[in-house]
Amino acid sequence: MVEIIRSETQPGKAADREPDSNSGAGPRPEASAEPEDCGPLNRCENYVVAGPPDVTLADLASFRPAQPTLGGEPAGFGVVGMPTNLLASASEQRIPGTVLGWDVTVRFVPVAYVFDNGDGTTTRANTGGASWTALGQGQFTPTATSHAYRARGTYPVSVTVEFEASVDFGSGTWRTVPGVVRAAAAGYGVRVVEVRTALVDRTCVEDPTGPGC
């Protein structure tokens, strides 16, 4: 006797039936799906890689470069019509801290010096200047940061140093932050005097009442 079993199938799916007790074979396994390409790190889950954030100058408000130093030569005075050599000093600074929840190092590099000469004029330079001796020049000769005053008086000189800022999130790579950070120094007064020369036939020792004595 032949027993006929009716079964229903759906497209793409094998018919479900009881295993044949005589065949010893179990249910036919489903075909395995094509393995998913998970990339070189074998990561198939949905995830977001959090990279270092973009930093602005506003984020660095708690980081400030040190105040520059300010001076000049001749120290504290000048001569009308002759260069007074103004000098400022600022250096690269690295300050550790936290920005937007990240441990960082903030670097400030001086890139410009703006001298307020105290007479309504300014002098801009990419360095803080150097002494006449260091430059191999004589006194009262022009330099990149010198200024000649036109009249006698005492002039309040100040300097503003512009720093370029960058941050390192620990990778050793510096990321520049757009804009500049400024630090200023003031309180240096230049007393400008007149110097007059005259041809005389005797020195001031010989004639204390002579011209220029």
SVG drawing of the C-alpha trace seen along z (x, -y; Angstrom):
<svg xmlns="http://www.w3.org/2000/svg" viewBox="-3 -133 91 135">
<polyline fill="none" stroke="black" stroke-width="0.4" points="0.0,0.0 1.3,-3.4 0.4,-6.3 0.1,-9.7 0.7,-12.8 -0.7,-16.1 1.6,-19.1 1.4,-22.8 4.5,-24.9 5.1,-28.5 7.4,-30.0 11.0,-30.0 10.3,-27.8 10.7,-24.1 7.7,-22.1 7.4,-21.3 7.0,-17.6 7.8,-15.1 11.0,-13.3 10.9,-9.9 11.5,-7.4 12.9,-5.0 15.3,-7.3 17.0,-8.5 17.3,-12.0 16.2,-15.0 14.7,-18.3 16.5,-19.9 18.5,-22.9 17.9,-26.3 20.5,-27.7 23.0,-30.0 22.8,-33.7 25.7,-35.5 28.1,-36.7 27.9,-40.4 30.9,-42.6 31.8,-44.1 34.9,-46.0 38.5,-45.5 37.6,-45.9 34.8,-43.3 32.2,-45.7 28.7,-45.3 26.8,-47.1 25.5,-50.6 27.9,-52.9 29.3,-56.4 33.0,-57.2 33.5,-60.3 36.4,-62.4 37.9,-65.5 35.5,-68.5 36.1,-71.7 37.4,-74.3 36.9,-78.1 38.5,-80.9 35.4,-81.1 36.1,-77.6 39.6,-78.8 38.4,-81.6 39.9,-80.1 43.3,-79.8 45.4,-83.0 48.9,-83.6 51.3,-85.4 51.6,-89.2 54.5,-90.3 57.4,-92.5 58.0,-96.0 60.9,-98.4 63.1,-100.5 66.5,-102.2 67.8,-104.5 65.9,-103.3 63.0,-105.6 63.8,-108.5 64.3,-109.6 65.4,-112.5 63.1,-114.6 63.4,-113.6 65.6,-110.6 64.6,-106.9 63.7,-105.5 64.1,-101.8 61.0,-100.1 61.4,-96.5 58.9,-93.8 59.3,-90.1 56.8,-87.2 57.4,-83.5 55.6,-80.3 53.5,-78.9 51.9,-75.5 49.1,-75.1 47.4,-71.8 43.7,-71.7 40.3,-70.5 38.2,-71.8 34.7,-70.5 35.3,-67.6 38.6,-66.6 42.0,-66.7 44.1,-69.0 47.3,-71.1 46.8,-74.6 49.7,-76.3 50.1,-80.0 52.7,-81.3 53.4,-85.1 52.9,-86.2 52.6,-90.0 53.6,-92.9 51.6,-96.2 53.3,-99.1 51.1,-102.0 53.8,-104.8 51.7,-107.1 51.5,-109.9 48.6,-108.6 50.7,-106.3 51.3,-102.6 54.0,-100.4 53.3,-96.8 56.1,-94.2 56.4,-90.4 59.0,-90.4 59.4,-92.3 62.5,-94.0 66.2,-93.7 68.7,-96.0 71.0,-98.1 73.9,-96.1 72.3,-92.8 71.6,-94.3 75.2,-95.6 73.8,-99.2 74.7,-102.5 72.5,-104.3 69.6,-106.3 69.5,-104.4 66.2,-103.0 65.0,-99.5 61.9,-97.5 60.3,-98.6 61.7,-102.1 59.8,-105.4 60.8,-109.0 58.9,-111.5 58.3,-115.0 57.9,-116.9 59.1,-117.0 57.0,-115.3 56.4,-112.1 54.6,-109.4 52.8,-106.3 53.9,-103.4 52.1,-100.0 52.3,-96.9 49.7,-94.3 51.0,-90.8 48.9,-88.7 49.1,-84.9 48.1,-82.1 46.3,-79.4 46.3,-75.6 45.3,-72.5 46.6,-69.0 44.2,-66.3 47.0,-64.0 47.8,-62.7 50.8,-64.9 49.1,-66.8 48.4,-70.5 45.0,-71.8 45.0,-75.5 42.1,-77.6 41.0,-80.4 41.7,-83.9 44.2,-85.4 44.4,-85.8 45.8,-89.1 47.9,-90.0 48.9,-93.5 51.5,-95.3 51.6,-99.0 53.2,-101.3 56.4,-102.2 56.8,-105.9 59.2,-107.6 60.4,-111.1 61.4,-112.8 63.8,-115.7 65.5,-118.1 69.2,-118.1 70.7,-121.2 74.2,-121.5 76.3,-124.7 79.7,-125.6 81.6,-127.1 85.1,-128.2 85.3,-127.0 84.0,-124.0 81.4,-124.2 84.1,-123.6 85.9,-126.7 82.7,-128.7 79.8,-127.4 77.5,-130.1 78.2,-129.3 75.5,-127.9 74.3,-124.5 75.9,-124.6"/>
</svg>
